[in-house]
Amino acid sequence: MSFRLLRLVFPFRIRQLAGVGLALALPAAPAWAALPEAFASPVVTICAGLAAMLGTGGGIYLMLLRRRLAACEAELAALRAAPVVQPTAGALLAPLPAEGISRHFQRAVADGLNLEGWVDREGRFFWVSQVIERYTGRSAAEVLAGDFVDLVVYERDRSYCRDQIRRALADEQISEFELRLISGNRGVQWISCHWQPIRDGEGLLLGLRVTMSDVQARKEAEFKLLETVAALRRAQALSEHYLRRSNEERSRLSALLDVVRMGILFMDTDRRVVYCNRALYEIWRMNDGDGFVGVRDVVLQQHVLQFVADPVAFMEHVNHVLSHRMPSEPYEILFSDGRVVTDFSRVVPGPDGGRSLGRIWVFEDVTEQRRVARQLLHMAERDPLTNLYNRRRFHEELARMLADSSRHRECVGLLAIDLDGFKPVNDRFGHQAGDEVLVDLASELGSVVRRNEMFFRLGGDEFAILVPSASASELSELARRLCACIAGMSFNFNNQPAGVTASIGIALSARDGDNPESLIGAADRAMYVAKALGGNCWEFARESVGETVA
């Protein structure tokens, strides 16, 4: 019974207790030797030894029992003073005996090489390794004397740190996060925190072990990488902006070139088509579906030569332009269908003025312009009624022929013609009848005038003929044919016959003057002489021929 009680109250084995008692009784052996011999029998000796052992063991038991009771009372007082913490689901909190905490914590930090710390179940640091001084410049005692988070954690990370500690205690799972510590000599230092739950032998949560490692170098590399990435993104955004602007400008330029009526062709240095606008397709009769961008110039030439009236001359012109770097002169291309197209080409210089980017060709369909120009020229130098050359063209040709005759030592002849009886026809039958007379007369006399001779209407019923390289006999014969032709024409207006004749004055530049004014004056005087003689005749200027030819 006593052995059972002893095992329940004190968790030591009885054999161990007996050994302790024997160890305490052995030093008393000399005292037994001093007793009378009557006490030296074996029975007495055994009984006395047992009594001594029981006494000694009882004293030791009482002493250990008191210590145990004192420890239990202290633990109960601590538990009563501590706040009540509700255990979370799946986590059963065990009592925190001081010696248990120390034992488990020391085991947990035995393998740590970085900054180590211990956080209790309430989220407070109550132990950190001495490495804290190297990180923050504060000693472990100084840090533990205050609040760890407020003292060494960067102010912007404090709420985050407390929130992570609470989550680690609530989840009882290993977690990692990064924060910044306040460093005494380096300002702010990045560290990586590894939070590990610590449990006792029965699996109950005791607290958290935190291992902190320096990640400042990695963070600086990350920040530099982020700055580089940000710079690259800015550069990319800027490039995309410029590319978008370039595409917009290209679209605007393409739209502008498409509305231009001139065909534009860009060729690169390899003589490949880079761009051609819509007008080029229209000029060279190319289909919209034909993709000429990227093709060589020989392919384009094979297409366009079928439309050119003179392919050989056109290719000679192209080869001549390509062999020079200077801008080409406008060149007229006559098409087989009668169209006229001009081209112009020049080298496109590079941005730095060095290597060229290729060549630009500009084609313009000037068919309508040429037609309008001819029409304007016709109106400027032709009589609108008879379609003969007018007075303006007469003076131009007279000056030109006199200049040529002076260089070639030739003679220019001038015939001044004035109609006889035209005014009565005009007054009697009207201006329409007069116009009919003038038109018919111009048509009939046009068959008499030779190709090298020029026929003019100076105004009203006045006409003139210029004859290059003329002689007096040739001019006299021409005047005779003219008078005969005009006199032989008959008209009928309102069933009434009508007719006209002509008075012709002849002048020669060799005798009557080598300037336009003197030659015109001599011919006019001769014409008036012929008219005074009754008309229907011709007369040379008196200064050149001394007799009248009738």
Sequence and secondary structure as in RCSB ss.txt:
>XXXX:A:sequence
MSFRLLRLVFPFRIRQLAGVGLALALPAAPAWAALPEAFASPVVTICAGLAAMLGTGGGIYLMLLRRRLAACEAE
LAALRAAPVVQPTAGALLAPLPAEGISRHFQRAVADGLNLEGWVDREGRFFWVSQVIERYTGRSAAEVLAGDFVD
LVVYERDRSYCRDQIRRALADEQISEFELRLISGNRGVQWISCHWQPIRDGEGLLLGLRVTMSDVQARKEAEFKL
LETVAALRRAQALSEHYLRRSNEERSRLSALLDVVRMGILFMDTDRRVVYCNRALYEIWRMNDGDGFVGVRDVVL
QQHVLQFVADPVAFMEHVNHVLSHRMPSEPYEILFSDGRVVTDFSRVVPGPDGGRSLGRIWVFEDVTEQRRVARQ
LLHMAERDPLTNLYNRRRFHEELARMLADSSRHRECVGLLAIDLDGFKPVNDRFGHQAGDEVLVDLASELGSVVR
RNEMFFRLGGDEFAILVPSASASELSELARRLCACIAGMSFNFNNQPAGVTASIGIALSARDGDNPESLIGAADR
AMYVAKALGGNCWEFARESVGETVA
>XXXX:A:secstr
 HHHHHHHHS S HHHHHHHHHHHHGGGHHHHHTS GGGGSHHHHHHHHHHHHHHHHHHHHHHHHHHHHHHHHHH
HHHHHHS      TT       HHHHHHHHHHHTTT  SEEEEE TTS EEEE TTHHHHHS  HHHHHHS HHH
HHB GGGHHHHHHHHHHHHHH S EEEEEEEEETTTEEEEEEEEEEEEE TTS EEEEEEEEEE HHHHHHHHHH
HHHHHHHHHHHHHHHHHHHHHHHHHHHHHHHHHHSSSEEEEE TTSBEEEE HHHHHHTT  TT   TT BHHHH
HHHHGGGBS HHHHHHHHHHHHT  S    EEEEBTTS EEEEEEEEE  TTSSS  EEEEEEEE HHHHHHHHH
HHHHHHB TTT  B HHHHHHHHHHHHHHHHHHT   EEEEEEEESHHHHHHHH HHHHHHHHHHHHHHHHHHS 
TTSEEEEEETTEEEEEESS  HHHHHHHHHHHHHHHHT  EEETTEEE  EEEEEEEEHHHH SSHHHHHHHHHH
HHHHHHHTTSSEEEE TTT SS   
